[in-house]
Amino acid sequence: MENKLEFTEKQRFTQWWLWLLLSAVMIYAIYNYIEDRQYFSTLELTLSIALPILIIILFLSLRLETKIDEHGISVRFFPFQITFRYYPWKNIKKAYVRKYSPLGEYGGWGIRLGLFGTGKAYNVKGNQGLQIILNNEKKVLIGTQKQNELKSYLENLKKV
């Protein structure tokens, strides 16, 4: 019987300050329309209200998904990536959980290209991630909110 161990994680942008900022932008746009409605064209009205709504819808649909099994690591940042990016274990030199600085190392959150050789990052919040070093020395960091579970999973996977 084959061992079907799998680690999965789905993350979303749930930071209160982000939702407060998005809501404030929308309220500001509506307030400006009410105060200066005689100066707004139909296009300006549409953009000032629809654009913040579309941005909120985008943030509601964003999610970082990670799947790890005995074959490799898969990650996607939906809706920007429809299919998973797959890293087979045979192409991975090292994988471990570490603390990182989203702003300092990668310039923020999302799908990011890091500075000074830190590689690519997929993250939505926090400062813990799965650091992958590929055989070709390229680096990929995947943010996690389940660092203890992920550490245990990686340790158990080595025994499989």
DAUR-V640343 format. One record per residue. BURIAL is # if it has 9 or more other ideal C-beta (glycine too) atoms within 8 Angstrom, else .. Layout:
BURIAL
BURIAL
This chain:
.
.
.
.
#
.
#
.
#
.
#
.
#
.
.
.
.
#
#
.
.
#
#
.
#
#
.
.
#
#
.
#
#
.
.
.
.
.
.
#
.
.
.
.
#
.
.
#
#
.
#
#
#
.
#
#
.
#
#
.
.
#
#
#
#
#
#
#
#
.
.
#
#
#
#
#
#
#
.
.
#
.
.
#
.
.
#
.
#
.
#
#
.
.
#
.
#
.
.
#
.
#
.
.
#
#
.
.
#
.
.
#
.
#
.
.
.
#
#
#
#
#
#
#
#
#
.
#
#
#
#
#
#
#
.
.
.
.
#
#
#
#
#
#
#
.
#
.
.
#
#
.
#
#
.
#
#
.
.
.
